[in-house]
């Protein structure tokens, strides 16, 4: 498994359609270029994740996602502002006219998070595209914080490790449905 110490090397890896393990705010993530259909399919394959389970899009700002999201109502913008600086994943209505089909799932929702983790923000800035993100574990197994275990589970030639420190959250981020304002995961 390749190990990258620099954001530019990790960004270039993603641009080649490869898979990356990286630190997030609270757990190790695994992901790829959100707009690369084959790479997204590979993440599902590696995780042994059912295709009907959605993934999260990490982006540098909601403004950067304007081309892909239906315009937000002012009440939705106001609600998002109430969430403060805590990293939160928000479920949006999927817009088939703006988003690639391979990101659609049966829920009709799209999960998006503007990362607050310095190293992920730097990675996304250098990559300049949203990154698919999910926890770096085999689906149905406990989320591991042991990077050596994670590396062993995903030891494939198309997977690399972005060697930066994990955030201090120590758990996955909260998920809130924007339409209902329901907390899906606290």
C-alpha positions in Angstrom: 0.0 0.0 0.0 1.3 3.4 -0.9 1.6 6.0 1.9 1.3 9.7 1.1 2.6 12.3 3.4 1.7 15.3 1.2 -1.7 16.6 0.2 -0.6 17.0 -3.4 0.4 13.4 -3.7 -2.9 12.2 -2.2 -4.8 14.6 -4.5 -3.0 13.3 -7.6 -3.8 9.7 -6.5 -7.5 10.6 -6.4 -7.3 12.3 -9.8 -6.1 9.0 -11.2 -9.3 7.3 -10.1 -7.7 5.5 -7.2 -9.0 4.9 -3.6 -7.7 6.7 -0.6 -7.8 6.0 3.2 -7.7 9.3 5.1 -8.3 10.9 8.4 -11.7 12.6 9.0 -13.0 14.5 12.0 -13.6 11.4 14.0 -12.8 8.1 12.2 -10.7 6.8 9.3 -12.5 7.3 6.0 -12.2 5.6 2.6 -13.2 7.3 -0.6 -12.5 8.5 -4.1 -13.5 11.1 -6.7 -17.3 11.4 -6.3 -17.7 11.8 -10.0 -15.7 8.8 -11.1 -18.3 6.0 -11.4 -15.8 3.2 -11.5 -13.9 4.4 -8.5 -17.2 4.8 -6.5 -18.1 1.2 -7.5 -14.7 0.1 -6.3 -15.3 1.6 -2.8 -18.6 -0.3 -2.6 -16.7 -3.5 -3.6 -13.8 -3.0 -1.2 -16.2 -2.3 1.7 -18.5 -5.1 0.7 -21.3 -2.5 1.1 -24.8 -3.0 -0.4 -25.3 -0.7 -3.4 -28.5 0.7 -1.9 -26.6 2.3 1.0 -25.5 5.8 0.3 -22.1 7.4 0.7 -21.2 10.9 1.9 -19.9 13.6 -0.3 -17.1 15.7 1.3 -16.8 19.1 -0.2 -15.0 22.3 0.6 -18.1 24.5 0.9 -21.8 24.4 0.1 -21.1 27.1 -2.4 -18.8 24.6 -4.2 -21.8 22.3 -4.5 -24.2 24.9 -6.0 -23.9 23.3 -9.5 -25.0 20.0 -8.1 -27.8 20.8 -5.6 -31.2 22.2 -6.2 -31.3 25.8 -4.8 -31.9 25.9 -1.1 -34.8 27.7 0.4 -34.0 30.5 2.9 -35.4 28.4 5.8 -32.9 25.6 4.9 -30.0 28.0 4.8 -31.1 29.5 8.1 -31.3 26.0 9.6 -27.9 25.0 8.4 -26.5 28.2 10.0 -27.9 27.1 13.3 -25.7 23.9 13.3 -22.6 26.0 14.1 -19.1 24.7 13.5 -19.6 21.1 14.5 -19.0 18.7 11.6 -22.5 17.6 10.5 -23.6 15.5 7.5 -26.7 16.9 5.9 -29.1 14.8 3.8 -30.4 16.8 0.8 -32.9 15.8 -1.8 -31.1 14.1 -4.7 -31.5 16.1 -7.9 -31.2 13.7 -10.9 -30.7 16.7 -13.3 -27.7 17.9 -11.4 -26.0 14.9 -9.9 -24.5 11.8 -11.6 -26.8 8.7 -11.6 -24.2 6.6 -9.8 -24.6 8.7 -6.7 -28.4 8.1 -6.5 -29.8 5.6 -4.1 -33.3 4.4 -3.2 -33.6 6.9 -0.3 -33.7 9.8 -2.8 -31.2 11.7 -0.5 -27.7 12.8 -1.0 -25.4 13.1 2.1 -23.0 16.1 2.1 -20.6 17.3 4.7 -18.4 20.4 4.6 -15.4 19.0 6.4 -13.9 20.9 9.4 -10.8 18.7 9.5 -7.7 20.7 8.4 -6.1 17.8 6.4 -9.3 16.9 4.6 -10.0 20.5 3.8 -6.5 20.8 2.3 -7.0 17.5 0.4 -10.3 18.7 -1.1 -8.8 22.1 -2.0 -6.0 20.4 -3.8 -8.2 17.8 -5.5 -10.9 20.4 -6.3 -13.7 17.9 -6.5 -16.0 16.4 -3.9 -14.8 13.1 -2.4 -16.9 10.1 -1.6 -16.5 9.2 2.0 -17.5 6.3 4.3 -15.9 4.8 7.3 -12.8 2.6 6.5 -14.2 -0.7 7.6 -15.9 -3.7 6.0 -19.7 -3.1 6.0 -21.4 -4.6 9.0 -18.2 -4.7 11.1 -17.2 -2.4 14.0 -15.5 0.8 13.0 -11.8 0.5 13.8 -9.5 3.2 15.0 -6.5 0.9 14.5 -4.9 2.1 11.3 -2.8 -1.1 10.9 -6.0 -3.2 10.9 -7.6 -0.8 8.4 -4.5 -1.0 6.1 -4.6 -4.9 6.3 -8.3 -4.9 5.4 -7.7 -2.7 2.3 -4.2 -3.8 1.2 -4.8 -3.5 -2.6 -2.7 -1.8 -5.3 -5.3 0.8 -6.0 -5.7 1.9 -2.4 -3.3 4.3 -0.7 -3.1 5.9 2.8 -3.0 9.6 3.5 -0.8 9.7 6.6 -2.2 12.6 8.6 -3.7 12.7 12.1 -7.3 11.9 12.7 -9.6 14.5 14.3 -10.7 14.6 17.9 -14.4 13.7 17.4 -13.8 9.9 18.1 -17.0 8.9 16.3 -18.7 9.4 13.0 -20.3 12.8 12.4 -24.0 13.5 13.1 -26.4 13.2 10.2 -29.4 15.5 9.9 -32.2 15.3 7.2 -32.5 18.9 5.9 -36.1 18.4 4.8 -37.5 17.1 8.1 -34.7 18.4 10.4 -34.7 15.0 11.9 -31.4 13.7 13.5 -30.7 10.4 11.8 -27.4 9.8 13.7 -26.4 11.8 16.8 
